[in-house]
Amino acid sequence: MNQKVNDAFSNCHPFLNFFYFTVVLLFTMFNQHPVFLAISYVSAVTYAVLLHGLKKTLKQMFLLTGPGLLVVTLLNPLFNHYGVTMLYYVEASGNWITLEALVYGLVLGAVMFIIIQWFSCYNSVMTTDKFVYLFGRVIPALSLVLSMALRFVPRFTEQLGKIRNGQKAMGRDIANGNVLKRAKHGMNILSILVTWALENAIETSDSMRSRGYGLRGRTAFSIYRYTTRDRWLTVIMTGLFAVFAVGCAGGAAYAVYDPQIELAGLTVQGRQAAVSCGTLPAIATYVAFALFCFLPVLLHAAERWALHNRKKTVGTDIGLTYRKIYEELEQERTCS
């Protein structure tokens, strides 16, 4: 079940929401330059704080992102031994742990957990209604399956909590009894959960079919309108996307970790990247990508600022109106 949010970007047209997340997810997944990853991570965490609150975001970072990132970073150099900068010799395996493999493991872990952070934001903003609105007419069957799949994990987790509470009230939770009884209780909870998931999928499919979903000529109610603000945002997002896409194509996102670390725009261990990229094009690429990633936060801040000024103006106008009425009453009282 999607979490209800009320930030400015979530209230924009679904096409803008989908376009934004598609771009940031693709450029994060297929980009291994540390500057891009740092920008993407900071913007994802900032937007997650705006959507979910600081406490929930920090809990996710410290309980999931931090330990997972550490595990991936340490596992990669243990199984991959490319690189020329030797750090430590493992006598048991007879292999060296290299700086390049360690750094690349850190990059892989960062990419994975930045994607998780972005998907937590995506799940809150791109609701099922928005997804079906965008793709319901083009690919009705696939859009229904994808919308069900995207909301499957949060609904699965919520239902698991309900089942565990019910089983706990009967003394059949995984924390009750010895090891064998705990395993039996766990299998019972899993069986109930899988049965619920299958029945829910069948009920959803039958419900949509009974409503004529996917039939030719079927119309659907929509509350989404492409407003003037959406047009301006489309122009801004397209312009920023064009700038950093051209910059990446020109080498601003060049990053190699095997056999030596080479990063565009940076000098690592006295070496520069094989793909040359000017300082100004690289800076323009990074700034454009940062503005694009922080666009929801900037839009929300701008809307809050405008709302604050509007309230202030309205309050001033009301005060002047009451003052004028008071002066007129005083003048009438004096004349009488």
C-alpha positions as CSV (number, residue, x, y, z in Angstrom):
1,M,0.0,0.0,0.0
2,N,1.5,3.3,-1.0
3,Q,2.1,5.8,1.7
4,K,0.1,9.0,1.3
5,V,2.3,12.0,0.8
6,N,1.5,15.7,0.3
7,D,4.7,17.3,-1.0
8,A,4.7,19.6,-4.1
9,F,6.3,17.2,-6.5
10,S,3.9,14.4,-5.6
11,N,1.0,16.6,-6.7
12,C,2.5,17.1,-10.2
13,H,1.4,15.2,-13.2
14,P,2.2,11.5,-13.1
15,F,4.3,11.7,-16.3
16,L,6.7,14.1,-14.5
17,N,6.9,11.8,-11.5
18,F,7.6,8.8,-13.7
19,F,10.1,10.7,-15.9
20,Y,12.0,12.0,-12.9
21,F,12.4,8.6,-11.1
22,T,13.3,6.8,-14.4
23,V,16.1,9.3,-15.1
24,V,17.6,9.3,-11.6
25,L,17.3,5.5,-11.2
26,L,19.0,4.8,-14.6
27,F,21.8,7.3,-14.1
28,T,22.4,5.9,-10.7
29,M,22.4,2.3,-11.7
30,F,24.7,2.7,-14.8
31,N,26.9,5.5,-13.4
32,Q,29.9,4.6,-11.2
33,H,31.4,8.1,-10.8
34,P,31.7,9.0,-7.1
35,V,30.5,12.6,-7.7
36,F,27.3,11.4,-9.3
37,L,26.7,8.8,-6.7
38,A,27.3,11.3,-3.9
39,I,24.8,13.7,-5.4
40,S,22.3,11.0,-6.0
41,Y,22.6,9.6,-2.4
42,V,22.3,13.0,-0.7
43,S,19.3,14.0,-2.8
44,A,17.6,10.6,-2.2
45,V,18.1,10.8,1.6
46,T,16.9,14.5,1.6
47,Y,13.8,13.6,-0.4
48,A,13.2,10.5,1.8
49,V,13.3,12.8,4.9
50,L,10.8,15.1,3.3
51,L,8.5,12.1,2.5
52,H,8.9,9.8,5.4
53,G,10.4,11.9,8.2
54,L,13.8,12.1,9.7
55,K,13.4,9.2,12.2
56,K,12.3,6.6,9.7
57,T,15.0,7.6,7.2
58,L,17.8,7.5,9.7
59,K,16.5,4.1,11.0
60,Q,16.7,2.7,7.4
61,M,20.1,4.2,6.9
62,F,21.7,2.8,10.1
63,L,19.9,-0.6,10.2
64,L,20.0,-1.4,6.4
65,T,22.3,0.8,4.4
66,G,25.3,1.1,6.7
67,P,25.8,-2.6,7.6
68,G,24.9,-3.7,4.1
69,L,27.3,-1.3,2.5
70,L,30.1,-2.5,4.8
71,V,29.4,-6.2,4.0
72,V,29.5,-5.6,0.2
73,T,32.6,-3.4,0.5
74,L,34.5,-6.1,2.4
75,L,33.2,-9.1,0.3
76,N,34.3,-7.7,-3.1
77,P,38.1,-7.7,-2.4
78,L,37.9,-11.1,-0.9
79,F,36.6,-12.7,-4.1
80,N,38.0,-10.3,-6.7
81,H,41.7,-9.6,-6.9
82,Y,42.2,-7.2,-9.8
83,G,44.1,-4.0,-9.3
84,V,47.7,-3.0,-8.9
85,T,47.7,-1.4,-5.4
86,M,48.3,-4.2,-2.9
87,L,47.0,-3.6,0.6
88,Y,47.1,-6.9,2.5
89,Y,48.2,-10.5,1.7
90,V,45.8,-13.3,2.7
91,E,47.9,-16.3,3.5
92,A,44.9,-18.7,3.7
93,S,43.9,-18.1,0.0
94,G,47.2,-16.9,-1.3
95,N,45.7,-13.7,-2.7
96,W,46.2,-10.0,-2.3
97,I,43.5,-7.5,-1.2
98,T,43.8,-4.5,-3.5
99,L,42.8,-0.9,-3.2
100,E,41.0,-1.0,-6.5
101,A,38.8,-4.0,-5.5
102,L,38.0,-2.4,-2.1
103,V,37.0,0.9,-3.7
104,Y,34.9,-0.9,-6.4
105,G,33.1,-2.9,-3.7
106,L,32.3,0.4,-1.9
107,V,31.0,1.8,-5.2
108,L,28.8,-1.3,-5.9
109,G,27.4,-1.2,-2.4
110,A,26.7,2.5,-2.7
111,V,24.9,2.0,-6.0
112,M,22.7,-0.8,-4.6
113,F,21.6,1.1,-1.5
114,I,21.1,4.4,-3.3
115,I,18.7,2.5,-5.6
116,I,16.9,1.2,-2.5
117,Q,16.6,4.7,-1.1
118,W,15.2,6.0,-4.4
119,F,12.7,3.2,-4.6
120,S,11.4,4.0,-1.1
121,C,10.7,7.5,-2.5
122,Y,9.2,6.1,-5.7
123,N,6.8,3.8,-3.8
124,S,5.4,6.8,-1.9
125,V,5.1,9.1,-4.9
126,M,4.2,6.8,-7.8
127,T,1.0,5.3,-6.5
128,T,-0.9,2.5,-8.3
129,D,-3.4,5.0,-9.7
130,K,-0.7,7.0,-11.3
131,F,1.0,4.0,-12.8
132,V,-2.3,2.6,-14.2
133,Y,-3.2,6.1,-15.5
134,L,0.1,6.2,-17.5
135,F,0.2,2.7,-18.9
136,G,-3.4,1.4,-18.5
137,R,-4.3,2.1,-22.1
138,V,-1.0,1.2,-23.7
139,I,-0.1,-2.0,-21.9
140,P,-3.2,-2.8,-19.7
141,A,-2.2,-6.3,-18.6
142,L,1.5,-5.5,-18.0
143,S,0.7,-2.2,-16.2
144,L,-1.7,-4.1,-13.8
145,V,0.9,-6.8,-13.1
146,L,3.6,-4.2,-12.5
147,S,1.4,-2.1,-10.3
148,M,0.6,-5.1,-8.2
149,A,4.3,-6.1,-8.0
150,L,5.4,-2.6,-7.0
151,R,3.0,-2.5,-4.1
152,F,3.5,-6.1,-3.2
153,V,6.4,-5.7,-0.7
154,P,4.8,-3.0,1.5
155,R,1.4,-4.8,1.5
156,F,3.2,-8.1,2.2
157,T,5.0,-6.6,5.1
158,E,1.8,-5.0,6.5
159,Q,-0.1,-8.3,6.2
160,L,2.8,-10.2,7.9
161,G,2.5,-7.9,10.9
162,K,-1.3,-8.6,11.1
163,I,-0.8,-12.4,10.9
164,R,2.0,-12.4,13.5
165,N,-0.2,-10.4,15.9
166,G,-3.0,-12.9,15.5
167,Q,-0.7,-15.9,15.9
168,K,1.0,-14.2,18.9
169,A,-2.3,-13.9,20.6
170,M,-2.7,-17.7,20.3
171,G,0.8,-18.4,21.5
172,R,1.9,-19.5,18.1
173,D,4.5,-16.9,17.2
174,I,8.1,-17.7,16.1
175,A,9.2,-16.5,19.6
176,N,7.1,-19.1,21.4
177,G,8.3,-22.6,22.3
178,N,11.5,-24.6,21.5
179,V,13.4,-24.6,18.3
180,L,11.1,-27.1,16.6
181,K,7.9,-25.4,17.6
182,R,9.3,-22.0,16.5
183,A,10.1,-23.5,13.1
184,K,6.6,-25.0,12.9
185,H,5.0,-21.6,13.8
186,G,7.2,-19.8,11.3
187,M,6.1,-22.2,8.5
188,N,2.5,-21.8,9.5
189,I,2.8,-18.0,9.3
190,L,4.5,-18.3,5.9
191,S,1.8,-20.6,4.6
192,I,-0.9,-18.2,5.7
193,L,0.9,-15.3,4.1
194,V,1.5,-17.0,0.8
195,T,-2.2,-18.1,0.7
196,W,-3.3,-14.5,1.4
197,A,-1.0,-13.2,-1.4
198,L,-2.4,-15.7,-4.0
199,E,-6.0,-15.0,-3.0
200,N,-5.5,-11.3,-3.1
201,A,-3.9,-11.4,-6.6
202,I,-6.9,-13.5,-7.9
203,E,-9.4,-11.2,-6.3
204,T,-7.7,-8.1,-7.8
205,S,-7.6,-9.7,-11.2
206,D,-11.3,-10.7,-11.1
207,S,-12.3,-7.3,-9.8
208,M,-10.5,-5.5,-12.7
209,R,-11.9,-7.9,-15.3
210,S,-15.4,-7.4,-14.0
211,R,-14.9,-3.6,-14.5
212,G,-13.9,-4.1,-18.1
213,Y,-10.3,-3.2,-17.5
214,G,-8.3,-3.5,-20.7
215,L,-11.3,-3.7,-23.1
216,R,-11.1,-1.6,-26.2
217,G,-13.0,1.7,-25.9
218,R,-13.2,1.6,-22.2
219,T,-13.0,5.0,-20.5
220,A,-11.6,5.8,-17.1
221,F,-12.0,8.6,-14.6
222,S,-8.9,10.7,-14.0
223,I,-8.2,13.5,-11.6
224,Y,-4.8,14.3,-13.2
225,R,-4.5,17.5,-15.3
226,Y,-1.5,18.8,-17.1
227,T,-1.3,22.3,-15.7
228,T,0.9,25.4,-16.5
229,R,3.2,24.5,-13.6
230,D,3.7,21.0,-15.2
231,R,4.6,22.5,-18.5
232,W,7.3,24.7,-16.9
233,L,8.6,21.8,-15.0
234,T,8.7,19.7,-18.2
235,V,10.8,22.4,-19.8
236,I,13.2,22.7,-16.8
237,M,13.6,18.9,-16.4
238,T,14.2,18.4,-20.1
239,G,16.8,21.1,-20.2
240,L,18.7,19.8,-17.1
241,F,18.5,16.3,-18.5
242,A,19.9,17.4,-21.8
243,V,22.8,19.2,-20.1
244,F,24.0,16.3,-17.9
245,A,23.2,13.7,-20.6
246,V,25.5,15.5,-23.1
247,G,28.1,16.0,-20.3
248,C,28.1,12.2,-19.5
249,A,28.4,11.4,-23.2
250,G,31.4,13.8,-23.3
251,G,33.2,11.9,-20.6
252,A,32.2,13.7,-17.4
253,A,30.9,10.4,-15.9
254,Y,34.0,8.3,-17.0
255,A,35.0,6.0,-14.1
256,V,37.3,2.9,-14.3
257,Y,38.5,0.8,-11.3
258,D,40.4,-2.0,-13.1
259,P,43.3,-2.3,-13.2
260,Q,43.8,1.3,-11.9
261,I,41.3,3.9,-10.6
262,E,40.6,6.6,-13.2
263,L,37.9,9.2,-12.6
264,A,36.9,12.0,-15.0
265,G,37.7,15.4,-13.6
266,L,39.8,14.0,-10.7
267,T,43.4,13.1,-10.2
268,V,43.8,9.8,-8.4
269,Q,47.3,8.7,-7.3
270,G,48.8,11.1,-9.8
271,R,46.9,9.8,-12.7
272,Q,44.2,11.4,-14.8
273,A,41.4,9.7,-16.7
274,A,42.0,8.5,-20.2
275,V,38.9,10.3,-21.4
276,S,39.6,14.0,-21.2
277,C,36.8,16.3,-20.0
278,G,37.1,20.0,-19.5
279,T,36.6,21.5,-16.0
280,L,33.7,23.8,-17.0
281,P,31.8,21.0,-18.9
282,A,32.3,18.7,-15.9
283,I,31.1,21.3,-13.4
284,A,28.1,22.1,-15.6
285,T,27.2,18.4,-15.8
286,Y,27.5,17.9,-12.0
287,V,25.4,21.1,-11.2
288,A,22.7,20.1,-13.8
289,F,22.5,16.6,-12.3
290,A,22.3,18.0,-8.8
291,L,19.6,20.5,-9.7
292,F,17.6,17.7,-11.4
293,C,17.9,15.3,-8.4
294,F,17.1,18.0,-5.8
295,L,14.2,19.4,-7.9
296,P,11.4,17.9,-5.7
297,V,13.0,19.3,-2.6
298,L,13.5,22.7,-4.3
299,L,9.9,22.7,-5.6
300,H,8.6,21.9,-2.2
301,A,10.7,24.7,-0.5
302,A,9.5,27.2,-3.2
303,E,5.9,26.3,-2.6
304,R,6.2,26.6,1.2
305,W,7.9,29.9,0.8
306,A,5.2,31.2,-1.5
307,L,2.5,29.9,0.8
308,H,4.2,31.7,3.8
309,N,4.3,35.0,1.9
310,R,0.7,34.6,0.8
311,K,-0.4,34.0,4.4
312,K,1.6,37.0,5.5
313,T,0.0,39.2,2.8
314,V,-3.5,37.9,3.6
315,G,-2.9,38.6,7.3
316,T,-1.7,42.1,6.5
317,D,-4.7,42.8,4.3
318,I,-7.1,41.5,7.0
319,G,-5.4,43.7,9.6
320,L,-5.7,46.8,7.3
321,T,-9.3,46.0,6.6
322,Y,-10.2,45.7,10.3
323,R,-8.3,48.9,11.0
324,K,-10.2,50.7,8.3
325,I,-13.5,49.5,9.7
326,Y,-12.5,50.5,13.2
327,E,-11.5,54.0,11.9
328,E,-14.8,54.4,10.1
329,L,-16.8,53.4,13.2
330,E,-14.8,55.9,15.3
331,Q,-15.5,58.6,12.7
332,E,-19.2,57.9,12.7
333,R,-19.3,57.9,16.5
334,T,-17.5,61.2,16.6
335,C,-19.8,62.8,14.0
336,S,-22.9,61.6,16.0
